[in-house]
Amino acid sequence: MTTEHEIHFWLLLLGYVVSRQKKRKRETVRNYWVHPLTSQRFSKGQFHLRYGDLRKSPKRFFDYFKMSIGTFDELLKHLRPALIRSDTKMRLAISPEERLCVTIKYLATGNSFTSLHLRFLIGKATIRLIVRETCRAICGTLLDVLMPEPSGETWQKIAEDFHATTSFPNCVGALDAKDIRMKMPPNSGGKQWDANKHSIVLLALVDSSYRFIAIDVGAYGTTGSCSIFKKSHLGRKMKEGRLDLPECRPLPGTSRPPMPFVFVADEAFGLTENILRPYPTRNITPIRKVFNYRLIRARRTIDSAFGILANKWRVFYSPIQLEANFVQDIIKAACVLHNLVLLRDGFVFEDILSNPLHDVAWTTVRGPVSGMLVRNSFASYFVSPQGEIPFQNEKI
């Protein structure tokens, strides 16, 4: 039986809830259809003030957008159909040029959406939507163009370039994974997120020219590199024998048994016939030291690639304050832009000297006997007259 006091209590509680809802509704009522600040976009917004002048100065344009005018125009040509919006009776649409400028500026600086709002005089919610839609357009339009599935001839060309630049034969790429830091997502409950490290992993394979051959984005930072690779598209194709790698061949200058084509990686990856990692440093022999030096010398290409990526697209310099799916779009778009700019404009040498991205946590995984035999064969070759390089003994 409900008492009079209980009825009175529930009526008071209901009245309080209703009043709070009315207050919240009053607080969310828009004071402006278009804020006076954003209404000045065409006269005071940075795009309308600076874009035309920047195009008259190629050096300043490059400093501002981290790419040349020709590269920007080529990118815009590919993206324009996906970025065009229709004008309405209430307002003019934001042009594809301005949308691309906003996105490039975000990726190049990592500035907050509030900062970009005050710079371009576009609403914060609109800035957020523009960046996400443009990143998705970059991936959807150019990912398969700038990172196509390698064919047998492509792998062969990559191996030749690696041998010419790093003196590592039969190498078809350098493999590594890095943490891309982000803020703790709401309602995560700590289930898939380490208490001190919240991140999404970028797994990448690069060639000797620092271009990404393949990427895999989406694993959590608490997952080891070896597990990430096994579950990736590249790892599954390798396990199933569908990578179209060239047939095994003897190492240059020898008539020894044919050796497989390999990826060079660090200790985080499992040793297999197609993935070589360094020998453990405990009780290491001179031959193994030489092998480790030669492998690290070849692997340096991916460290340099990550350095170029992060130093040009400085959104990766600090934790990204966005949800996981949005961060994945940003990572993929930045990798596509990395390949495009590297292909057309090259890179600044200083960018390869520092790499602010963090390594992925890993646990030791023992390799199979077949992988150990391949590694031992490469180690023996590197100390033979056919495979040694003059300065290798000075580096160990």
C-alpha positions in Angstrom: 0.0 0.0 0.0 1.5 3.3 -1.1 1.6 5.9 1.7 0.8 9.6 1.3 4.5 10.5 2.1 5.7 8.1 -0.7 3.3 9.7 -3.2 4.4 13.1 -2.2 8.1 12.1 -2.6 7.6 10.7 -6.1 5.6 13.8 -7.2 8.5 16.0 -6.0 11.0 13.9 -7.8 9.0 14.0 -11.0 8.7 17.7 -10.8 12.4 18.1 -10.3 13.2 15.9 -13.4 10.7 17.9 -15.5 12.2 21.2 -14.4 15.7 20.0 -15.2 14.7 18.9 -18.7 13.1 22.3 -19.4 16.2 24.1 -18.1 18.4 21.9 -20.3 16.2 22.6 -23.3 16.4 26.4 -22.7 20.2 26.2 -22.4 20.5 24.3 -25.8 18.3 26.8 -27.8 20.5 28.3 -30.5 20.9 32.1 -30.1 22.0 32.4 -33.8 21.2 30.7 -37.0 24.7 31.7 -38.1 27.1 33.0 -35.4 28.3 36.6 -36.1 31.9 35.3 -36.1 31.4 32.6 -38.7 29.3 34.9 -40.8 32.5 36.8 -41.5 34.2 33.7 -43.1 34.3 35.2 -46.6 35.9 38.4 -45.5 38.1 37.3 -42.5 38.4 33.5 -42.8 42.0 32.4 -43.3 41.2 30.5 -46.5 39.7 33.5 -48.2 42.4 35.8 -46.9 45.5 33.7 -47.5 44.9 30.9 -50.1 45.2 33.1 -53.2 48.3 34.8 -51.9 49.9 31.5 -50.9 49.5 30.1 -54.4 51.7 33.0 -55.6 54.6 31.8 -53.4 55.4 28.1 -53.9 57.8 28.0 -50.8 55.2 29.5 -48.5 52.5 27.3 -49.9 54.7 24.3 -49.2 55.5 25.4 -45.7 51.8 26.0 -45.0 50.3 22.8 -46.5 53.4 20.5 -46.4 53.1 19.8 -50.1 53.7 21.6 -53.3 51.1 23.5 -55.3 51.2 20.8 -58.0 50.7 18.0 -55.5 47.8 19.9 -53.8 46.1 20.4 -57.2 46.5 16.8 -58.1 45.0 15.7 -54.8 42.1 18.1 -55.2 41.5 16.9 -58.7 41.0 13.3 -57.4 38.9 14.4 -54.4 36.7 17.1 -55.9 33.8 14.9 -56.9 33.6 13.5 -53.3 33.9 17.0 -51.7 31.4 19.0 -53.8 28.3 20.1 -51.8 25.3 22.0 -53.1 24.4 25.6 -52.2 21.1 26.1 -50.5 18.8 29.1 -50.1 20.1 29.6 -46.6 23.8 29.4 -47.2 26.6 28.8 -49.7 28.4 25.5 -49.6 32.0 25.2 -48.5 34.1 24.6 -51.5 36.2 21.5 -52.1 39.4 23.7 -52.0 38.5 25.0 -48.5 37.5 21.6 -47.2 40.8 20.2 -48.3 42.7 23.1 -46.8 41.0 22.6 -43.4 41.8 18.9 -43.4 45.4 19.3 -44.5 45.9 22.0 -41.8 44.5 19.7 -39.2 46.7 16.8 -40.2 49.8 19.0 -40.5 49.5 20.7 -37.2 47.2 18.6 -34.9 45.4 21.9 -33.9 42.1 21.4 -32.1 38.9 21.9 -33.9 38.3 25.0 -31.8 41.6 26.5 -33.0 40.6 25.7 -36.7 37.2 27.2 -36.0 38.7 30.5 -35.0 41.2 30.4 -37.9 38.9 29.5 -40.8 35.7 30.9 -39.2 33.8 27.6 -39.7 31.7 26.1 -37.0 33.4 23.5 -34.8 30.9 20.8 -35.6 31.3 21.6 -39.3 35.1 21.4 -39.0 34.8 18.0 -37.5 32.5 16.8 -40.2 34.8 18.2 -42.9 37.9 16.5 -41.6 36.2 13.2 -41.3 34.6 13.3 -44.7 37.8 14.4 -46.4 39.9 11.7 -44.7 37.4 9.1 -45.8 37.5 10.6 -49.3 41.3 10.4 -49.4 41.2 6.7 -48.4 38.3 5.8 -50.7 39.8 7.5 -53.7 43.5 7.0 -53.4 44.3 4.1 -51.1 44.2 1.5 -53.9 46.0 3.8 -56.3 49.0 4.6 -54.0 49.1 1.3 -52.1 48.0 -1.3 -54.6 48.3 -5.1 -54.0 51.9 -5.9 -55.0 52.4 -8.3 -57.9 55.3 -10.7 -58.4 57.1 -8.1 -60.5 56.5 -5.4 -57.9 58.0 -7.6 -55.2 61.0 -8.3 -57.5 61.6 -4.5 -58.0 61.3 -3.9 -54.3 63.9 -6.6 -53.6 66.3 -5.1 -56.2 66.0 -1.6 -54.7 66.6 -3.0 -51.2 69.7 -4.8 -52.3 71.0 -1.7 -54.1 70.4 0.7 -51.1 70.9 -1.5 -48.0 73.0 -4.5 -49.3 70.3 -6.9 -48.0 69.4 -9.4 -50.7 66.0 -11.1 -51.2 64.4 -8.4 -49.0 60.9 -7.3 -50.0 60.1 -4.9 -47.2 60.7 -3.7 -43.7 58.0 -4.4 -41.2 57.1 -2.7 -38.0 54.2 -1.5 -35.8 53.7 1.8 -33.9 51.2 3.0 -31.4 49.1 6.0 -32.4 48.1 7.6 -29.0 44.5 8.7 -28.4 42.4 9.7 -25.5 40.6 7.1 -23.4 37.3 6.4 -25.2 34.1 6.8 -23.1 32.5 3.7 -21.6 35.5 1.6 -22.5 35.5 0.1 -19.0 39.2 -0.6 -19.4 38.4 -3.9 -21.1 40.7 -3.5 -24.1 42.7 -0.5 -22.9 45.8 -0.5 -20.8 45.5 1.9 -17.8 48.6 4.0 -19.0 48.5 3.6 -22.8 45.5 4.2 -25.0 46.3 3.7 -28.6 45.5 2.2 -32.0 48.3 0.3 -33.8 49.6 1.2 -37.3 51.2 -1.9 -38.8 53.2 -1.0 -41.9 55.4 -2.5 -44.6 57.7 -0.1 -46.4 60.1 -0.3 -49.4 63.6 1.1 -49.5 62.3 4.5 -50.6 60.2 4.9 -47.4 56.9 4.4 -49.2 54.2 2.3 -47.5 53.6 -0.9 -49.4 50.8 -2.0 -47.1 49.2 -0.9 -43.8 46.9 -2.4 -41.3 45.1 -0.1 -38.8 42.7 -0.9 -36.0 44.3 -3.2 -33.4 44.5 -1.9 -29.9 47.8 -0.9 -28.3 47.6 -3.8 -25.8 48.0 -6.3 -28.6 51.5 -7.5 -29.4 53.0 -6.9 -32.9 53.2 -10.6 -33.6 49.5 -11.1 -33.0 48.6 -8.0 -34.9 50.6 -9.2 -38.0 49.0 -12.7 -37.9 45.5 -11.2 -37.9 46.3 -8.6 -40.5 45.4 -8.9 -44.2 49.1 -9.2 -45.1 49.8 -11.8 -42.4 46.8 -14.0 -43.5 47.8 -13.9 -47.1 51.4 -14.9 -46.2 50.1 -17.8 -44.1 47.9 -18.9 -47.0 50.7 -18.5 -49.6 48.8 -15.8 -51.5 51.3 -13.0 -51.4 52.6 -13.7 -54.9 56.2 -13.5 -53.7 58.9 -14.4 -56.2 60.3 -17.9 -56.3 63.2 -18.7 -54.0 66.6 -17.9 -55.5 70.3 -18.2 -54.4 71.8 -15.2 -52.6 73.9 -13.1 -55.0 77.3 -14.5 -56.0 76.5 -18.0 -54.6 75.3 -21.3 -55.9 73.9 -22.2 -52.5 70.4 -23.6 -52.0 67.7 -21.0 -53.0 66.7 -18.6 -50.2 63.1 -17.3 -49.8 62.3 -13.6 -50.1 61.9 -12.1 -46.7 60.6 -9.1 -44.6 63.0 -7.6 -42.1 61.5 -6.9 -38.7 62.5 -6.4 -35.0 62.2 -8.7 -32.0 58.4 -8.1 -31.7 57.7 -10.3 -34.7 57.8 -14.0 -34.9 60.7 -15.6 -36.8 59.5 -17.5 -39.9 60.9 -18.4 -43.3 59.7 -15.1 -44.7 60.2 -12.8 -41.6 63.7 -12.3 -40.2 64.4 -10.7 -36.9 67.7 -10.1 -35.0 69.4 -12.7 -32.9 69.0 -12.3 -29.1 71.9 -10.3 -27.7 72.7 -12.8 -24.9 75.8 -14.8 -25.6 75.9 -13.5 -29.1 78.7 -14.5 -31.5 80.5 -12.3 -34.0 78.7 -13.8 -37.0 75.3 -13.1 -35.3 76.4 -9.5 -34.5 77.2 -9.0 -38.2 73.7 -10.3 -39.1 72.0 -8.1 -36.6 73.9 -5.0 -37.9 72.9 -5.8 -41.5 69.3 -6.5 -40.6 69.0 -3.3 -38.6 70.6 -1.4 -41.5 67.9 -2.6 -43.8 65.2 -2.2 -41.1 66.1 1.5 -40.7 64.0 2.3 -43.7 60.8 1.8 -41.8 62.0 3.9 -38.8 62.7 6.6 -41.3 59.3 6.2 -43.0 57.6 6.6 -39.6 59.8 9.6 -38.9 58.8 11.3 -42.2 55.1 10.5 -41.5 55.0 11.9 -38.0 57.2 15.0 -38.7 55.1 16.0 -41.7 51.7 15.2 -40.2 52.0 16.4 -36.7 48.6 15.3 -35.6 50.6 12.2 -34.4 52.8 14.3 -32.0 50.2 14.2 -29.2 47.3 11.9 -28.2 44.4 12.5 -30.7 41.3 13.7 -28.9 38.8 11.7 -31.0 37.0 8.4 -31.0 38.7 5.2 -32.3 36.9 5.0 -35.7 37.7 8.6 -36.5 41.4 8.1 -35.5 41.5 5.1 -37.9 40.3 7.3 -40.8 43.0 9.9 -39.9 45.8 7.3 -39.8 44.9 5.8 -43.2 44.5 9.3 -44.8 47.9 10.4 -43.5 49.6 7.2 -44.8 48.0 7.8 -48.3 49.2 11.5 -48.2 52.6 10.3 -47.1 53.0 8.2 -50.3 51.6 10.9 -52.5 53.9 13.7 -51.2 56.9 11.4 -51.1 56.3 10.4 -54.7 55.9 13.9 -56.0 57.8 16.2 -53.6 60.4 13.9 -51.9 61.3 14.4 -48.2 63.4 16.5 -46.0 66.4 14.6 -44.7 66.0 15.9 -41.1 62.6 14.2 -40.9 64.2 10.8 -40.9 66.4 11.6 -37.9 63.6 11.6 -35.3 60.6 9.3 -34.8 58.2 10.4 -32.1 55.9 7.4 -32.5 55.9 4.8 -29.8 56.7 1.1 -30.1 54.1 -1.5 -29.5 54.5 -3.7 -26.4 55.6 -7.2 -27.3 56.4 -10.6 -25.8 59.1 -13.0 -27.0 57.9 -15.6 -29.5 60.1 -18.6 -30.4 60.5 -19.1 -34.1 60.2 -22.4 -35.9 63.3 -24.4 -37.0 62.7 -23.5 -40.6 62.9 -19.8 -39.8 66.1 -20.3 -37.8 67.7 -22.2 -40.7 66.9 -19.3 -43.1 68.3 -16.8 -40.7 71.5 -18.8 -40.2 72.0 -19.0 -43.9 71.7 -15.2 -44.3 74.1 -14.8 -41.3 76.7 -17.1 -42.9 76.3 -15.3 -46.2 77.0 -11.9 -44.7 80.4 -13.0 -43.4 81.4 -14.7 -46.7 83.4 -12.9 -49.4 80.3 -12.8 -51.6 78.1 -11.2 -49.0 80.2 -9.0 -46.7 80.4 -5.2 -47.0 83.7 -3.4 -46.2 82.7 -1.5 -43.0 80.4 -4.1 -41.3 83.0 -5.3 -38.8 83.6 -1.7 -37.7 79.9 -1.3 -36.8 79.6 -4.3 -34.4 
